[in-house]
Amino acid sequence: MRPLIVGIDPGTTVGVAILDFEGDLIKIYSKKHFSLNSIVKFITSFGSVVVIATDVHKIPASISKLSAEVGAVIFNPEKNIYTSEKIRLTKKYVESRDIKIKNAHERAALIAALLAYYFYQNKINQTKKKLREKNLTEEQEATVFEKVVKGTSIEKTIKAVL
């Protein structure tokens, strides 16, 4: 299962943005009254959720529950990201990939996922470099990424997986 970073904008209407570890958007979606169980089924159908991201500094309870449910780490920014900044930060990404954002919930989820991706990008790239030398299955690679993002050293994780 491919490792994923999932941005979530919780509320009555839930926004979801799913990125792979290349920074590519897998899915952007929003739905009213999206239950926790439905969100879990939806996001895990795309791969192994390694990071759950929010665009607000104070972690919402629903994000903590979702993270615990899927066993992912939580990414939250050092400060809240405001609408004008969300638009500015997502504009180039969205335009370069011809992505259609339907509402503010999807934009909030996307910026959360992108910020998490940028935060972990060096660690992801270092891990990819080390993995090129190994002959691991996709599932083993996902396990390595998950453990590295959670703080275990790359070498130690690869040894444990092998």
N, C-alpha and C positions, 0 to 999 in steps of 0.2 A: 504494500500500500504506500502510495507516495505521501511524503510528509507535507503538511499544510499549515498555513497561517490563516486564521479566520478572524476577520474584523466583525464585530457585532455592535449594532446600535439598538439597545433594548428599549422597550416601551410598548405601547398599545400596537404600534406598527414597528415590527422588528426589521432592521436592515442587516443583511449578511453579505460580506465580500470574502471570497475564498481565493487565496493566492498559493501558488506552488513555491518551491524553494528557488526557483529561477526568477521570481518576482512577477510571473505572468498570472493574469486574472483567469481563474477557472470558472467562477460563477459570481454574479452579483444579483441579489434578489431581495425583495421585501414582501412582507405579508402582515396583515392585521391579525391579532390574536394568535400568534405563533407560539404554541406551547413549548415548554422546555424539552419534553420528550420528542416532539416533532422537529425541533431545531437539531437535537442530537442526531436523530435518524438522517435528517437532511445533510448536515455537514459531514458526518462520518461516511456517507455514501460516496464521497469524492476522494477519500483517503484517510490517512492517519493525522488527526489534528494534534499538532505539536504546540502551537501558540494560539491563545484566544486573546484578541486585542480590543481595547476600548479607546475612544478618543477623549475621555475625560480622566482627570487625575484621580479623583476619588472613585475607587472601583465599585460599581453597582453590585448589589447582592446577586442579581441574576447572572452576572458575569462570573462571580465566584462559584455559583452553583453549576453553571455550565462547564467551567474549567475543571471542577472536581469530577463531574460526570464523565468527561472525556479524557481526563488525566493529562491535561495540557497546562503549560505555564501561562501566566497572565502577563500581558504587556499593557502598561498604562503610561501615558506621557507624563512628563514632569509638571506640565500645566495643561489646563483645558484648551482645546483647539476650537477657535471661534469660526463662525460661518465664512467670513471673508477669507480667512486663512485656509480653510478646507477647500474652498473654490480655487484659490491660488495654487495650493500644493497639489491638487489633483488634476488641474487643467492640462498640463503637458502630457501626463500619463494617459489621461482619457482620450485626448485628441490624437496622440501617436498610435493608439490602439483601436481607434474608432469605437469606443465604448459608449453605450447609451445609459446614462444614469436617470432613473425615473423620478427620484425624489430625494429629499434631504436625508432620509434614513439610509439610503444606499450610499450617498456621498460620505456620511459619517462613518459607516462601516468600512468603506474603501480607504478613507484616510487612516483609520485605525490600523487596518491591515498593512498599508504601505509604510506607516511609521514603524511598525513592528519589524517589517521586512528590512528596512534601512538600518534599524537598531542591531539586528542579528546578521546583517549581510556579510561582514568580515568573518564572523565565526562560521557561517554557512560556506563561504568560499574557501576558507582554510580546510574545513572538513571535506569538501568536494575534492580538493587537491590531494589530500591524503587518501581518499577513497579510490581515486583513479588507479592507484598502485595495487589495490586489492581486487579480488574477484568476488564481490558480495552480491547476494540477491537483492532485489528491490526492498523486500521486507527487512533484511538485515541493515541496509542503508538507512531506512526510515528509523529503525531502532537507534542507530548511531546518531543521526541528527537529533532525535528526541532527547537522548541522554546528554549530548553536547550542549544543546540549548538550555537544558536544565542545570548545566554547570560542571558536568564531568569532563575531564580532559579528553581530547580527541584520541590520543594514543591508548589511554587506559580503556576507553570505550570500545575501540576497534579490537583490542586484545580480548576483551570480555565477550564480544559478539562472535569472534572467531573461535 
